[in-house]
Amino acid sequence: CGVTFLCFRDVPSVDILVWSELPTGAGLGSSAAYSVCLAAALLTACGAISCPLKEGESTARWTEEELTLINSWAFQGERVIHGNPSGVDNAVGTWGTCTVKERGKEMSLVASRVPTLRILLTNTKVPRSTKVLVAGVKEKIQKFPAIMNPVLDSIDAISQECQSVLEAMSANPSLEYYPVLEELFDINQHHLNVIGVGHPSLDRLCRVTASHGLHSKLTGAGGGGCGITLLRPDTSPLAVEAAKRDLCACGFECWETNIGAPGVTLHSSSSLNAEVLHALSES
């Protein structure tokens, strides 16, 4: 990554306690979140970056330069875990709501105001390996470049179109944009199946939600794991509950949540909930 890790002070041996309410290895970026938090903690501990928390504050964020350093080391963690990651997950984990554009091998961040979106998050409980899936896509591109490269270009165009729609929604949160997003979800899911990262469990998820008038796609590397279903602001609670009931009947697990977060943040102990404080005290 071109970054030298200068240890400004000695760091003793440490035990790191990690727990999560989200399933791991399911396409939710948990490895990137882990890598970002670990990088931020260790860089702070050795003095390579500041401790931005002021007295009386419950949370604080690092400077842009420090976030860049955190992101660089988090990306190295992702490389250890996944082999050849895109760098998107760790960048979003570091900066929060942002758009990541790839130019060749360079990753650049573009600040982007996007609206909070309601989603239904579904875990198919089918395990998969990001490293294996990424290698499979690479092999298919090498075998059929004339077929695969146009599909990848189309996926990129879908992402750019989606970005434009989300930015327009931030300025004018109208329901008219949701049918466009739903159509982009559908097209993207078909393309992802073409490049080989789909799975019968994800196809079933899409069919079940479609039967309730909802639109879904895989998230993460695919091959199982999780899918997301877009919920309009005016989506009937009855339709959501019916979809959740049918998905659970398939053996899946569902949560209703929102997309959007500020990125890596330093918390004071006073800002942590009782469950987290208890876990820390027991460690």
N, C-alpha and C positions, 0 to 999 in steps of 0.2 A: 504493500500500500504506500510505500515511500515515506513512512512515518517512523521516526526513531523514538523508542520508548525510553525516556530519560527518567531514572528513578531519583527523585529529589530527596527522598528520605527512605530509610530502611522500612520494609513492610514485614512484619512477623508472619509466621505460618498462621493461616486462618482456616476456620471451618465455615463453609458457606451453606446456609439453609435456604432451600428453594421450595416453594409450594405453589400450586396453581389450582384455581377452580375450573380451568379450561382443560379439555382433553389434549394430550400431547400427540404429535405425529398425525394431526388431523387436518392440516392445512390452515391453521389459524395464526401462523407466525410466532408460535410460542418459543421456538429456538432462537429467533431473532430478538424477541423481547428479553429472553435470558441473556443473550450475548450483549445486548445494549446495556442492560442493568449491571451486568458483571463488569463490563468495560468502564462504565461510569464510576462504579464503586472502587475498583482497583486504582483507576487514574486519580481519583480524589484521595484515596488512602496514601498514595505515594507522593502526592503533591504536584503531579503533572498538570492537574487542573485545580481550580479553586474550590472551596466549599462555599457556595453562594448563599447559603441560608443565614439570614440575619436574625438577631435576637427578636423574638416575638412573632416571627413569620412561621406559618405552618408548612408552606411549600416554597420552592425556589427553582429557577432554571439557570443553566449555565449560559455563558456567552456563545455567540455564533462560532467563534474560533474553537472554543472548547467542545461544542457539540460536533464539530467537524472531526476533531480528534477522537471523540467517543465513537462516532460512526465508523471511522477508519478501523479501529480495533474491533468493533463489533462485526464488521465485515470479515475480518480474519477468523473470528469465531465461527461465522457462518460457513466459511470455506472448510474449516475442520469438520463441521457437521455434515455439510451437503456436497462438498467437492467443488462444484461450479455454480454457486448461487448468482442470482441477478444483481443482488445488492439493494433491491427494492424494499424488502421487508425490514432490514436493519435501518434503512434511511427513514422509512415511515415511523419505525419505532423510536428513532432518535428525535425527529422533528415533529412528529404528529401529522396533522392534516397538511399534506403537501402533495405535489405531483412530481414524480421522478421520470425524467426523460433520458433515454439512452442514445448517445451519439457515438457510434463505434463501440469502444470499450470504456468510454467516459460516462460516468453517471453525474448528471447535474440536477439540482433541485430548483423547482420553480414554485414560489409561494402561490397558493391557490385557495381562494375562498370557496368552500363547498358547503352545501347545506347538510344538516343532520338528516340521515336517512333511516327510516325504520326498516328492520329486516327480521326475518325468521332465520335463525341459524340452526342447521340440522346436522347432527353427527351420524353418519351411516354406520359408524363403528367398524368400518373395514380398514384394517391397517395397511399402510403403504410407505414406501421409502422415496423421499424426494430425490435422493442421489440416483436411485435406479430409474425413476421416471425421467429425470433430466437426461440421463445417458441414453434412454430409449428414444427420446425426441431427437437428440443429436445424431443417433444412428440412422433414423428415418430421413433426416435432412440430407445426410451424406449419401444415402441410397437413392433418394428421389428428389434431388434439389429443384428441378424444374416444376415439380408438383408442390413441394412443401414450402418453398420460399414465398410464392404468392399467397399461400394461406397465412403465413406469419405476417406478411405485409398487411393483409386484411385484418388480422387481429390487432396490429398496431393502429390501423385506421379506426377500428372500433374504439380503442382506448382514447384516441384523440377526440373522436366525436363525443364520447361519453364525458370527457373533460369539458368540452365546450358546453354541453348541456348542463352539467353541474354548476359551472360558473354562471350560466344564464339563470339558473334556478336561485342562486344566491342573491342575484339582483332583483329577481321577480319570482318568488316562490309560488308559481302557478301549477295547478294540477295538469295543465296541458303538456308538461314535459314528461310526465310519468309513462304515457304510452310509448314514447321514444326510448326511454330507458329500458322498458320491458322488452321492446323489440331488439335492442342491442344485447340484452341478456340472452335472448333466444339465439341470435346469430352467433354470439360468442361461444355459447355452449356447444353448438353444432361444430364450430371450427375446432374447439378443444378436443372433441371426439375424433375429428379427422387426424389431428397430430398425434393421437394415441394416448391421451391422458384421461380419457373417460373411464367409466366403469358401470356395469349393469346396475349397481346400487344407486349411482347418481342418476342414471336414466329413469329408474323407478321413482326416485325423489322428484324429478322434474315432471313425470306423468301424474303423480299424486297431487302436487300443487297446481298443475295445469287444470286438473279436474275441478278445482275450486276457483279458477280464474286468476291464478297467481303465476308469476314467472320466476324461474330459478336458474342457477348456474353453479358449477363447482367453484371452490375457492382453494387457494394454495396450489400444490403440484397436481392435484387430482388423483386418479387411481383409487378412489375411495375417499376416506376422510370426510370433510364437511362440504356442504353446499349452502348457498345463501338464497333467500327468497325475498324479493322486493315487496314491501308493503306500502301501498299508497296511504296518505293521511286519511282518506275516506274509506279505506278497506274495512268492511264490516267485521266487528269482533267475532261474530258468529262464524264467518268464513275462516278467520284465522284459527279459531278453536277447532273447527271441523278439520282443517288441514293438519293441525298438530295431532289431533286424535288419529287420523289416518296414517300419518307418518310414524307415530309411536306404535301403531299396529303392525308396521313393517319391521319393528325392532329398532327403529332409529330413536335418537334423543333430540329434543328441540328446546330452544330458548328464543324468546322474543327480546330483541335488543336494538341498539342504535349503533351506527357507524360514526366514528369521530372521537379523537382523543388528543391531548396536548403534546404527547411525546414524553421522553424520559424526564423525570422530575425528582428532585430531592425533597423528601418528606421529613418533617420533624416527628418525634414520637407522639406528640400531642395530636397530630393529624391522623394517626392510625386508628382503625377501629379496634374494638375489644378483642375480636377473634385473632387479629394479627398480633396484637400486643401479647396475648396469651401464648401464641406459638413461639414468639421470640423469648418469652420468659421461660418456656419449657426447654429451649434449645441449650 
